[in-house]
Amino acid sequence: MELTNEFTVDVPVEQAWGVLTDLERIAPCMPGAQLQSVDGDDYLGVVRVKVGPVTAEYRGKAHFLERDAAAHKAVLRAEGRETRGQGNASATITAQLEPSGDATRVSVVTDLSISGRVAQFGRGVLADVSNKLLGQFVQQLESTVLAEKAGGAGAGSAGDAAEGEPPVAEEPPPAAPWSPPSAGPEPAEPAPVNLVRVVGPVILKRVLPPVAILVLFLLWRRRRRRTR
């Protein structure tokens, strides 16, 4: 199935390109996703999805098929398999970035193939879920990664030299000898995406109108019989 989404971020296109093609930075912003390691060009991780009382975990990898910085176009291939079931998922994601004033408009086309418990919801529901999750992703992206970059861009302005005085070059500190990173606590696993909670309002929106019409029709018939 093909899913089409669009969103806007309030940064120039070059800055948006640098952020959105840095999977290590943006992976924590995606609900239910966790990047676990990088193996060459492959990004390895898991996505957790909750369907009712059952939590499905898809473990797999993603890599760029295309990354055209001049055209601001990226194509990502992702594949995953359910760790405790027969379901699997694969997607080819094409993102096109375009300037929109001082902001950037991002168009995303996802060619998705999915099987297992999640596939039961069908294309219409999955499209609505995709929109909701993308909205959460953008909100998290702007409040964390993009906010950090915006803060870092202006950090040096307060320490600029006074007007008329030439800047003084500072000697860089000597490089510390490399040492392996110390072992720290394992990163917390992200909460799984609760599809029932996300899909519930969507199903109600789709089902409630025809149900309401049916109820009104039955009440009308009942009232008509009483008036005879």
LINFEN-V590135 format. One record per residue. N is the residue number from 1. PHI is phi as a letter, one per 20 degrees, with the letter a starting at -180 (none if undefined). BURIAL is # if it has 24 or more other ideal C-beta (glycine too) atoms within 12 Angstrom, else .. Layout:
n = [N/N]
phi = [PHI/PHI]
burial = [BURIAL/BURIAL]
//
This chain:
n = [1/2/3/4/5/6/7/8/9/10/11/12/13/14/15/16/17/18/19/20/21/22/23/24/25/26/27/28/29/30/31/32/33/34/35/36/37/38/39/40/41/42/43/44/45/46/47/48/49/50/51/52/53/54/55/56/57/58/59/60/61/62/63/64/65/66/67/68/69/70/71/72/73/74/75/76/77/78/79/80/81/82/83/84/85/86/87/88/89/90/91/92/93/94/95/96/97/98/99/100/101/102/103/104/105/106/107/108/109/110/111/112/113/114/115/116/117/118/119/120/121/122/123/124/125/126/127/128/129/130/131/132/133/134/135/136/137/138/139/140/141/142/143/144/145/146/147/148/149/150/151/152/153/154/155/156/157/158/159/160/161/162/163/164/165/166/167/168/169/170/171/172/173/174/175/176/177/178/179/180/181/182/183/184/185/186/187/188/189/190/191/192/193/194/195/196/197/198/199/200/201/202/203/204/205/206/207/208/209/210/211/212/213/214/215/216/217/218/219/220/221/222/223/224/225/226/227/228]
phi = [none/d/d/c/c/b/b/c/d/e/b/f/f/f/f/f/f/f/f/f/e/d/f/f/f/e/g/f/e/e/g/m/d/b/e/d/a/c/c/m/e/e/d/d/a/c/c/d/c/d/c/m/e/d/d/e/d/d/d/a/b/b/b/f/e/b/b/d/f/f/e/l/c/c/c/d/d/c/c/b/c/f/f/c/a/e/f/b/b/b/b/d/d/d/d/c/d/c/f/c/m/e/d/c/e/d/d/c/d/d/e/d/c/b/c/o/f/f/f/f/f/n/f/g/f/f/f/f/f/g/f/f/f/f/f/f/f/f/f/f/f/f/e/c/f/f/f/f/f/f/f/f/f/d/f/e/f/f/d/f/f/f/f/n/d/f/f/e/f/e/f/f/f/f/f/f/f/f/b/f/f/f/f/c/f/f/f/f/f/f/f/f/f/e/f/f/f/f/f/g/f/f/f/f/f/e/e/f/g/f/f/f/f/f/f/f/f/f/f/f/f/f/f/f/f/f/e/f]
burial = [././#/./#/./#/#/#/#/#/#/#/./#/#/#/#/#/#/#/#/#/././#/#/#/#/#/#/#/#/#/#/#/././././././#/#/#/#/#/#/#/#/#/./././#/#/#/#/#/#/#/#/#/#/././#/././././#/#/#/#/#/#/#/#/#/./#/././././#/#/#/./#/#/#/#/#/#/#/././././././#/#/#/#/#/./#/./#/./#/./#/#/#/#/./#/./././#/#/./#/#/#/#/#/#/#/./#/#/#/./#/#/#/././#/#/././#/././././././././././././././././././././././././././././././././././././././././#/./#/#/#/#/#/./#/#/././#/./././././././././././././././././././././././././.]
//
